[in-house]
Amino acid sequence: EAGDWTITTVLHDATAV
């Protein structure tokens, strides 16, 4: 879905921090 990539990006970003 369109918002799926957004959730993935935020999740990866939070994990990177």
N, C-alpha and C positions, 0 to 999 in steps of 0.2 A: 504493500500500500504506500501511498504518498508520504504518510507520517512515519512509516516504518524505518526509513533511513534516518529520520530525525532522532528517533528514540535510540537507534543504534549508535549514532554519533555522540549523543549526550552520554550514553552508557559507557562508551569507550573513553570519552573525555573524563568522566568521573573516575574510571578505573586508572587512567594515566596519572591522575592526581593522587 
